[in-house]
Amino acid sequence: MKSIKIKKTELNLLLKKVASGFLKVAVESMARPIRNLTEAKGFNVSDHNLACFGGSGGQFSVSLSKNLGISDVAIHKYSSLLSAYGIYLADIVIEKQSPASFVYEDFNYANIDSKVKQLVEAAYFDYEEQGLNELSTRVEVLLNMRYVGSDTHLLIPKVDNIQDCDEKFIERHRNEFGFTLDRKVLVDDVQVLLIVESTDRQTHNPYEEFNQLKTKTLIEKSKVNTDIYFEGFGWIKSTVFQLPELRLGDIIEGPAIIIDDTQTILVEPKSKAAILSSHILILVEQEEKPQLSTSVVDPIQLSVFGHRFMSIAEQMGRTLQQTAISTNIKERLDFSCALFDRNGDLVANAPHVPIHLGAMSFAVQAQRKLWDGNLQKGDVLVSNHPSAGGSHLPDITVITPVLDDNNEPIFWTASRGHHADIGSISAGSMPPNSKTIYDEGASIVTHKLCSNGKFDEVGITKLLLEEPAKHPGGSGTRALNDNISDLKAQVSANYKGITLLQRLVNEFSYPVIDLYMKAIQSTAELAVRNLLKLAYKKFEGNDIQAVDYLDDGTPIAVKINIDVETGEAVFDFTDSGDEIYGNLNAPKAILYSAVLYVLRSLISSDIPLNNGCLRPIKFITREGSVVNPSYEAAVVGGNVETTQRIVDVMLKAFEAAAASQGTCNNFTFGINDKENSISFGYYETICGGSGAGPTWDGQSVVQCHTTNTRITDTEIFEKRYPVILHEYSIRKGSGGDGFHKGGDGVIRDIEFTYPSLEVSCLMERRSLPPFGLLGGESGSRGQNFWYKKSTTEPEKYTRKFLGGKTTVKINKGDHIIIMTPGGGGYGPKTLVDQVENSKADINYPITSSQPSILTGSAAMRNFIQETN
């Protein structure tokens, strides 16, 4: 390798640029939550002013305002003490609230007014009781409103005319979420705020005060100055002022520093600071953004754009969660949102469900091919079939193209949500005994959900309700209204992403955005190539391979051959078992997604999960195998169960971690009682133990690997469904022992309070335990029990073992108890004694520059002698 000499002056310049780059990325990180929160409410950040507080806030205020496009920054003179000073100045607020549950219609206006009157009287009673009669007051009335069937509440102020509150609600809902629902509006509760205004407070609007200043004095340079480096300006002599010595109306031109005992305020070049009675108002001159190259990637801008793309995906997810109806999406967060380039390659995603994100790219690419040249602005596509990049049928993907003037895609946005029911042979659409895909509910290869912006409710209703019922033993969706509302929410999430992408294009131009979308993927590709080269050296050029088995004995096997020169690798899954006459088959998109997740997890650098990670990989699978099944194969379990096994096998091959619980513990129940018009389906995944690794114990009671959902809150669970949750506790001792211990699973005891419900379990690791690694012990297998209540002796129960895959009809008073697996241990337990005796920490040799993989088969023999 050639040595490169750098002159001292060049090195100094490089260091300054690097330091400036770090600050630029830090500012972008600070801007991201501000932009997210503001734009999530439907507002443009640049239309607002910036209020800055905190001891170090003034140092970044100008840079932050430039990033956000804001022109004025208000900094209180006590900004670093606002917690204490703010309490001193704060108004006293007496709040009264009362539940209402009124439909917002004419005949309920009098009831709402009556509630308000009662609450105002109660608030004034407290006001007098506290002896506050001498202080002035004002009253604010708020109605907590939502659509029927929605959990998204918005507080709407009631001013004078009560009859326009629904219009305000609908308008705000449209601004925040991009759509409205054709549903009635409810008032869930009424709130009254009696605000007792503080007499000690002097109210100053800094913007009004500045405009009304009669005298504005430009201050000459201070005697004290220092050199400061500003990007684009170089080193500039900057004046330093003591805040207590400045007077009302003083104007300071940047570059300058204003300091007092608790804060430092940096006034950058071309900005001015005005000293007011209680604030410093900084007037920021917005500079023209530097013209970025459309062919050369700036590493600093690459990091900045990474944050911007992630921010857009996060806001999409926030929109989807807020507007969805179902517990599955709204509470359990079983959804994902992401951005894709013109080719449908994944660019950036929010930290949602990993198994969704890797597979969604294949879904976008499939729709791109199917609709090539036939898309118009306002079109939205929907799909869930595995042959079109789907995972399993309950995961419905909504895909929206962003088209140029020639109706050619330049971006794509997509959201995938797990719908709690889409039909099938069992409630919850996760049948444990499905044999073909037709048993598993509505299957959609492609459909235009929206044409020219119009939602096709008739078409999607037919696909969800009528088509699955044509299959023998099948049923249409048991939750059509939730399906429709959640699909509209997914459309809304995509629309939010498109709006924010278009703003980004307007700010930087499409060629620049396209360049950095490609660059982010190239960075991920390089990181994976380096990872594979490192693995080659660690395993001394030998093939990396592993095998593990599903509970029915089907092998999942991988052999990895790495080309050390190029960093490319062949991932060969041909030794995996045949396609199963059951539902544990994993579509190829899911296989790729699981591999993508593992590779991203092993990379130590901070990069978004994207398609670049897969570019160095060649997959070899066998048609008709469990990881490359046929078109009609059942796959509902393959998405949630087999993928967990693929991940475990991959981590076993790299000797990176012991097996986690290796299952999602899919649990569903519901009913389709047409005679009594009762129809619903519920689905949840239940957490367990994660596997231990070379430097860590496994976590207990967590969702592992390819799932990132959460459990439904107990209060919501019991409120919405006919159940009582008796126990949800750690299953002590279920993690495997070892030098590092595996995490523990959970015990979940559910009593049902409604008769003839259909309950299904689709779970793995009930036969074969999660393996330990390199001498670590296996975790405990999972167990499921049905405690059937006696019809003659109320206190007596008969216990039945359910196994991992079954459907039963339960009665009122029956219990289902699910005990989830623990994670495997890592390294032999005997090493613990050696560590204690030597009084030294023993860890596997992993440096900060290496990903979390081990040194191969020799690791266990040598790691005691090696150091970090």
Secondary structure, DSSP 8 states (H G I E B T S, - for coil): -------HHHHHHHHHHHHHHHHHHHHHHHHHHHHHHHHHTT--GGGS-EEE-STTHHHHHHHHHHHHT--EEEEETTGGGHHHHHHHH--EEEEEEEEEEEESSGGGHHHHHHHHHHHHHHHHHHHHHTT-TTS-EEEEEEEEEEETT----EEEEE-S-GGGHHHHHHHHHHHHHS---SS-EEEEEEEEEEEE--SS-----HHHHHHH-S--EE----S-EEEEEETTTEEEEEEEEEGGG--TTEEEESSEEEE-SS-EEEE-TT-EEEE-SSEEEEE----------SSS--HHHHHHHHHHHHHHHHHHHHHHHHH--SHHHHTT--EEEEEE-TT--EEEE-SS-HHHHHHHHHHHHHHHHHTTT---TT-EEEE--GGGT-SSTTEEEEEEEEE-TTS-EEEEEEEEEE-S---BSSTTS--TT--BGGGGS---S-EEEEETTEE-HHHHHIIIIITGGGSTT-B--S-HHHHHHHHHHHHHHHHHHHHHHHHHHHHH-HHHHHHHHHHHHHHHHHHHHHHHHHHHHHTTT--EEEEEE-TTS-EEEEEEEEETTTTEEEEE-TTS-B--SSS----HHHHHHHHHHHHHHH--S-----GGGGTTEEEE--TTBTTB--TTB--HHIIIIIHHHHHHHHHHHTT----------EEEEEEEETTTTEEEEEEE---B----BTTB---SSB--TT-------HHHHHHHSSEEEEEEEEETT-S--SSB----EEEEEEEE-STTEEEEEE--SSSS----BTT-------EEEEEEE-SS-TT-EEEEE--SEEEEEE-TT-EEEEE------BS-THHHHHHHHHT--------TTS-S----TTHHHHTTT---
